[in-house]
Amino acid sequence: MERSYEAAIVANGVFPSHPTPLAILARVPHVIACDGAIRHVPHAEAVVGDGDSVPSTYRDRLIRVEEQEDNDLTKATRYCLSQGWQHIAYFGATGMREDHTLGNISLLMRYYRDFGIEGVMFTDYGFFTPMKGDHTFRSFAGQQVSIFNFGCSTILSEGLRWDSYAYEQWWQGTLNEALTARFTLQADGFYMVYQTWDGSRK
């Protein structure tokens, strides 16, 4: 990953322990915590949420948002937008309850499509990138790649072990593999790509 990010949002899921996402987080200039996630990033400059799980030590940094229509991840994203930050790295948004994990991953596409956020979601195993149209992704031989279709009628690939297509079900686009240092997708709509930190295990 050779991107730079204006802000990081740390959610209250499983905080990463893999050295790569931790190194990325360490380089981000602005860190925002979602409520209780401040325990993982006590240096965060702001805590966004309803404050119900924020220790009193950090309440001076709390930006309280009472409305219940959006979750804390979206509230923190809106806060970043209000600061003019659109390149956002997300951490701790997966793990623990599976419904929260699925919801947060799908929100990454909402932020990209509706808010114009250039966001990437990092976990201990890899990272999710929302995308539209044609794009070349940095990779490495043996990297595991999954493609999730969000409305495309065409998804063509170059540099993957198996040819992609406009998958009708999310499982159909999983478990592909990069052949070289990059792969290209050509699509007529939105899709999400997942790439692992480590390669295939024979």
N, C-alpha and C positions, 0 to 999 in steps of 0.2 A: 504494500500500500504506500503510494507516494503522494497522497493528497494532504492538503492542509485544512484544518478546521478552525472556524472562528469560535465555536463553543462546543462543549460537551454537556450532555444531559445524562445524569446517572439516576436510573430508576431503582425501585426498591425490590428488584428481583435478585437473581444470583450475581453477585459482584465477581468479575473475572479474576482468575489467578494465572492465566496463561501470560507469559512475558510480552507477547506481541500487542494485545489490546492494552495492557498496562503501560507499555511504552508509548502507544498512541495517545492515551489519556494524559500522560505526563507532559506531552508537548502542546496540549490545547490551552490557549490563553484564558478562556472563560469557562468555569465549571459551575453548572447549575444542578442542584440536587432536588429530587422529587421527595418531599416530605422526609420520611425516616431514613432515606438513603444517605442523608448527611453523615451518618455514622461511618460510612465507607470513605467519604471525601470531606473530612472536616475543614479542609481549606476552601471549599466551595464558596463563591461570593454571594450566592443567593439560594434560598430554599423555597420552592414553589409548591403550594398545596393548601390543604385546609388546616394543617398544623397539628393534627391529632396525634401524630407519632414523632414529632420533633422534640428532642430533649431541650430543656430550658436553656442550656448553655448556648444554643444556636438560634434562639427565638429573635434575636436582634436582626437576623438576616432573613427572617421569614417574610415572604410575600404571600399573604393569605388570599386564596381564591375560593370562595364559598360555593359557587355554582356547581351543580352535580351532573350537568349534561356531558361534560368532558372529563376524562380521567386525568391524573396528575401528569402523565407523559405529555398529553396535549396541552395542558395548562403551561407546562414548562416550555414547550415548543412555541406557544403564543408569546410567552415572555421573551424568548430569544428573538422572535420576529420584531417585537416592539423595540428591541435594542439594535435592530438592523443586521442581525446575524442570520445568515441563511445556509451556511455550510456547517452542518451539525453532526457530531459523532454521538451515538447513543450507546450506553453501557447499562448492564443490569436490567435490561428490558425483557429477558427470557428467564426460564427456570421457575422453580416453585410451581404455582398453579398453572395448569396447561391452558385454561381458558384465557388467563391473562397473557400468556405467551403468544397464543394465536391472535388475540386482539391487538397486542402491541406490534407484532410483525405486520399485520394488515394496516395498522395506522401509519407505518412508515411509507406505504404507498399513498395513503391519503395526503400526508404532508407534502410529498413530491408532486402529486397531481393537482391538489387544490391550493396549497400554500406556496408552491415554488421552492420548497426546501430541498437542498442538495444534501441528503442525509444518508448515513451508513450506520447500520446496527451491528455492533460487535459482541461476540460471545467467546467463550473459552475454546470453541471448536472452529469458528470461522466468522463470516460476516455477510450480511444481506445488503444488496444495493438495488434500489428501484431505478428503472430506466425506461426510456421511450425511444422507439425508432432504432437506428443503426448505431452500434457502439462496439469499440474494441476494448477488451478487458485485459489488464495485465494478469499473468498467471504463471504457472510453471508446469513442466511435464509431470503428470501424475496427480495434479490437484483435482480433488473431487468437486464437481460443479452441478448444481441443480438450478433449473429454470422454472419459474412459476408464472403462468400466463394470466394476465389481467385484462383480457379482452382483445388480444391480437387474433387476426385471422391468418396471419403468416408470421412464422419465426424460422428463419434460416440460419445455419451456423457454419462457421469455418474454424477449424482448429480443435474440434471436440471429437472424441472417439466415436460417438453415435450422432447421426444427423438429428437436429432438432426439428420440430414442427409446431403447429399451433395446438398445443396440448389442451384437451377438453377437461382433464382432471389434473389436480395438482401433483398427484403421485407420478403421473406419466413423465414429468420432466426432471425427476430426481435421479441421482446416481450416475450422472455423466462424468466425463473425465477429460481434462485438458491434455493436449498432446505436446504443446510447446510453451514458449514464454508468453503467449497471448492467444486469445481466441476472439472471434468477431461474431456478433449476432446482428441479423438484419430483420427488423420487425416493423409492422405497421400500427403498433399501439404500445401499450404499457405492459411491462413484465418485471419480475423480480429475480435477481440472480443471487444464489448463495455459493460462496467459495470457502473451502476449508483452509486452515493454516497448514495442515500437514497433508502429505500425498497419500496415495492409495496404499493399503497394507496388504501385501500379497500373502 
